[in-house]
Amino acid sequence: MLKARIEKVRRDLHIDVSLEVAKGASLGLFGASGAGKSTVLACIAGIEEPDSGEVVLDGRRLYPPSLPLHLRSIGYLTQEPGLFPHLSVSENVTFGVDREYAANEWIATLRNRLRLGPLWSSSASRLSGGQARRVALARMLARRPPLVLLDEPFAGLDRQLVRELIDDLIDWNQQLGCVMIAVDHQSEVLERLCSKQVAAIEQGKIVQTGTWEELRRAPATPLLRSLLAPL
């Protein structure tokens, strides 16, 4: 289980958000651009440090004090794959994983499911955008993290690939029993990925939580109503 209260004051925004997500569950964090969604994820991941609050994962305190990044069992995927261009696909996926574990069935599952076999020995510098995103997903999941954070990882990808990656993430969320929190500006993408629970954020505050049906039936604010309105 993840329990987090994030308070962070930026020049343009005061973020004060509390979240609680059970093991094996997923939460969609939904709102307009600039609402503070990415900052919340970055604070949970340890990329940014909150001004106050706490982050506890499965009883282990990540903040405060701020636990070093290499000690946090967190998978964090953004729009930028962040691969090492001088390494091969296989070396990127298994980076930091001990040699025996790198050859196990789970790594083979990721390689096959994400169709990385033909690319396994290729240089990461030669990958297309979609290929690089699949490699980044495999690398994120290689250690079976108990917490997965997704910050608009599907931006710029074609719809078919997005559907495939969402299906994979849903399956692995259930298989690994991890906590998953996702951010996306497209409600249809976020609803498919996190179908049961959503938290709407405006100006750094959670304004409504519930199911997507509940939010659509009675949106708490005019902005939320407009964001959820069909195109």
N, C-alpha and C positions, 0 to 999 in steps of 0.2 A: 504493500500500500504506500502511496505517496501522500504526504501531508505537507502543504506549502502555504506560507503566508509571505508574500513579497511586497515590500514597501520600498519604493525608489523614487526619488525626486529628481526629475530632469528639468532642464531649463524651461521646457514648454509643457510639461505634464507631470502630475503627481500620481504615481501608480500605487494602488493599494488593493491587492488581490489575494483572496484565500481560495485554495483548491484542495480537494480531497478525492483521490481516485483509487479505487480498489484494485488489487492484483488481478490481472487478466482483463481489466476493463479499459475502455478508451474514452477520451474526452475531446470533443472538438471545441477549440477556442475561437470564437467567431466575432468579427467586428470590422469596422471600416479601417482603411489605411491610417496609421498613426494613432490607433487606439491604445497601443502598448502591448500587443500580443507577443511580438518577437522579443521584446525586453523581458517579459515574464519568462519565456522559454530560456533566454540567455542567462537569466539569474538562477533558474533551477539547474541549468547545466553547469554553471560556474564560470561561464564566459564573462559575465558581468557579476558584480557583487551587489546585493541589495543594501540599502541603507539600514534596514531593520527587518525583522521577521524571523522565519525559520523554514528550513527545508529538511524533511525527514523521509527517508526511503527505507521501507521494511525495517523500521526501528533504528536505522543508522542515521545519525545526524550529519547532513552535508553542509549545513550552515545554521547558526554560527558555532564555532569559527568556520571559516571557509575551508572546506576540505580540498586539497590539491587535485587538479584535474585528473592526474593519472591514477588516483585512488577512487575516482567516482565510476561506478558501473553504469554508465549512461551511454546510449546510442543517440547521436545528435545529427540530423540530416537537414541541410538547408538547400537553397537553390544552387549553390556552388558545390560541385562534387569534392573539391579539395584533394584530388589525387596527387600522388607523387609522380611527376611526369617522367622521371628517370628510372622508375621501376616498372616491372611488368604488371599485368592485371593480377596474376596469382600472388605476386609479392605485395601489391596494394591490399588485396583482400585479407591476406594473412599477416599483415604488418603487426608486429608486437605479439603475435600468437606463437606459442612454443611449437617446435617442429613436429612433435608427435601429434599435437592437437590439430595442426594445420592439415594433416593427412586424414582426418577422421571423417566419419559419415556425414556430419553436419555441414562441413565445408563442401563436400561433394554435392549435398542437397542444394545448397545455395548456388553452386556453379551450374548445376543442371537446370534448376528451376528458373534461374535468371538468364539462361541461355548464354553462359559465359565460356562454355567449353571451347568453341572456335577461337576465342580471344585470349585464352588463358595465358599463353606465352607472349602475347603482343605487348608492345610498349604502351603505357597509358597515354603517352603524348600523341598517339595516333588514333585515339577513339573519337567517335562522334559524340554529340551532346547526350543523346539517349543512351548510348553504350556507357559513357562515363557515369551517368546517373545510376545505371544498373550495378556497375562496379561499386559505386559509393554505398549503395544499399546493402550489397553483400558484405562489404567491409564493416559497416555499422552493425550488422547482425552476427558477424562471425563469432563474437564472444558471448552471444546469447544474453544481451544486457537486460536487466530487470526493468529498466525504464527506457522508453524510446520517445524521443522528441522530434517532431517533424515540422519544420518551418518552411511552408510552401515549397516542398521538394519537387513538385510536378510542374512548376512554372516553365513554360516554353516547350513542353513535350507534347507530342501528338496524342490525340484522344485514345487511340487503341493502346498505346504504351501506358498511359495513365491508368486505364482500366485494368490492365494486367498487373501493374505494380500495386494498385490498391487491393486487388484480389490476393496477391502474395502477402501483403502486410496484414490483412485481416486474418488469413490462415495462420501466419506466424505469431500474431498477437495471441491467438487462441492456443497454438501449440506451445509457445514459450511461457504463456501465463504472465506476460510482462504488463506493466502499466504503459499506456500509449497516450500521448497528448499531441494533438495536431493543430496546426494553424493553416488556414487557406482562405484567400479572399473570395473564392468561389464556393457558395453554399452547397451547390450540387456535388462538388468534389468532397467537401468536408462531411456532408451528410452520408455519403456512401462509405467513407472511411470510418467515421465515428457515428454510427447510425442510432445509438441509444441515448447518448448524453451529450449535451452542448451547453456551453456557458457563453453568453453574449457579453462583450466588453465594450464600454464606451468611455473615452477620456480617462482611461486607467482604472476604471471600476467595473466590477461585474454587475450588470443591470438585470440579468435574468438567467436562470438555469432551468433545465428540464429536457424534455424530448423535443425533437424538431417539430412534431405535431403541435405540442403545447405552445411553442414559440410562434408558430404560424397562426394558430388559432387566436392567441391573445398576446401579441408582441407588447413588451413593456414600454417602449418608447417609439416616437415617430420615426427616428432614424432606423431602428431595428425593423420596423414595418416596411420601410422603403428598401432595405437591404434584402429582405426576404420576399419581396414582391416578385411575382413571375415576370420574366422578360417578355 
